[in-house]
């Protein structure tokens, strides 16, 4: 369980590094010598999207390997690959070519990051006691905002301590190197302390990709795919886009934005730490339905207040409300997705549902301008947040109840009944 929790923390550090830490240094990194480069506002979005687009590839490759061979061995390979990619970014030479190299390394990092959580999180859920799956799921998923807060804090400290010029020259590289070192520490931990759950190998032929997407497992896959698509739509707006909009539309400088995101991320992390166990008390479907209503009603309003704030405190409170009302719905995801797939295809199903669903939401840099042309720049993200909440609620409504009486059983028993549509 410790491996799952801290492994996901390190994983998410790598996800959020380009969101905040490298942003103040991009013009220097991709410039020509001492001349800062001119950054297209969409380039940062593409840096983020490169990672997110690599994740579906990694989930399908490493998820299958984890199901067929070993979850712990797969996790170790993926962690090592992530460390090498991030270390490569820390060593990028300045110049126009750095833009291409950064996108390539971010894509490869996404492949390995997906391999880590496709193996490690199912392993953690398999080791968890039945009545603690929701709790540990929330603690694992809460590592994303804790990582975001850590990066925001490190960036803010670097800007304060070194100043913008020195930070852009080399300070951001130290943060990336620290992320690589964190992965190497987790690799050592997994090699020394983590093992697969000892169970008999599944009898008969192992389900493949075709069965997952189009065969007997298609219903749990596509329903979880839809639920995650809704969550990712909200996340792209409230955790990714909001960073650039606070600068461009809110008028705040880099240090203020880092401080705002630090406050919001801590609040989000605390909320997500309890929502996993809350879903155990309410039942998984009841939780997602209730949170969908909360996000649908409160998310767009908080977005509007965040961009209209006149003081940093008002902006921080609005972004805090925005993230607390939306993203903590991830709390039960680690448990819920694993409860939908049998052991023989669990890592593949979990990784594919979690990651393939991110592709379209991650491409908001393409579709958001079209929405803005129709409803306006401020209203477009509000519309996407509402659509994401609605999609999450509809997908949950068509899924199994998974009430408290049903999920208090061994994971394999819950999953085998869940994907067949039976009562546990």
Buried (B, 14 or more C-beta within 10 A) or exposed (E): BEBBBBBBBBBBBBBBBBBBBBBBBBBBBBBEEEEBBEBEEEBBBBBBBBBBBBBBBBBBBBBBBBBEEBBBBBBBBBBBBBBBBBBBBBEBEBBEEBBEBBBBBBBBBBBBBBBBBBBBBBBBBBBBEBEBBBBBBBBBBBBBBBBBBBBBBBBBBBBEEBEBEEBBBEBBBBBBBBBBBBBBBBBEBBEEEBEBBEEEEBEEEBBBBEBBBEEEBBBBBBBBBBBBBBBBBBBBBBBBBBBBBBBEBBEBEBBBBBBBBBBBBBBBBBBBBBBBBBBBEBBBBBBBBBBBEBBBEBBBBBBBBBBEBEEBEEBBBBBBBBBBBBBBBBBBBBBBBBBBBBBBBBBBBBBBBBBBBBBBBBBBBEEBEEBBEEEEBBBBBBBBBBBBBBBBBBBBEEBBBBBBEBBBBEBBBBBBBBBBEEEB
